[in-house]
């Protein structure tokens, strides 16, 4: 592989990684906004993983609910599905149902 193709490939990988971090941030901020613990929901979806370093890093970027804009349920489910996080989308859907039942 020549240097040009390698540079393009690295750029694509980095772009995807940044988009994936944005998906994680949307999920984490939605959890904060809804009074849920993103790490707990993540562990319900992926109990085989010890912890997720990227989730840990992105959690530092979340803001208190009062400072955040609203994130519609459909948005968080959409971005999770877009990146193939079906297990996490299922857990989030269950959390949404539980939230509605409590209201």
Secondary structure by P-SEA (a helix, b strand, c coil): ccaaaaaaaaaaaaaaaaaaaaaaaaaaaaaaaacccaaaaaaaacccccccaaaaaaaaacccccccccccaaaaaaaaaaacaaaaaaaaaaaaaaaaaac
